[in-house]
Amino acid sequence: MNNSEYNKAEDAVNNTENSLKNAAENAKWKVEELADRAKDYINEKRNNDEEARQEDWLDRAKNNLADAWDDVKDKANDAWEKTKDAAEDVKAEWNKKTN
């Protein structure tokens, strides 16, 4: 079997790992920003003489985290497909060599 096919599969796995690490790091930053955003929300409500309500804040946080999850999910799905395609290529190459 050609080493370049193995190299392609290994590269796909490395790219997958890097994509997921980047997505996780982005999600981590989003979580760290939540405390600052909570303070901003409370100050905004105070400045408008409105009551800061946990339910309102949680709705904002939920929407923000849903966007982050969509980004992570898209990257994970893309990484899965690339890795799967590379694995199929290696399998096909192996089958050609052994048959």
TAHUNOR-V914749 format. One record per helix or strand. SS is the DSSP state (2 for helix, 1 for strand). FROM is the first residue (numbers start at 1). TO is the last residue. If there is no record, write none. Layout:
# TAHUNOR-V914749
SS;FROM;TO  SS;FROM;TO
This chain:
# TAHUNOR-V914749
2;3;47  2;54;98
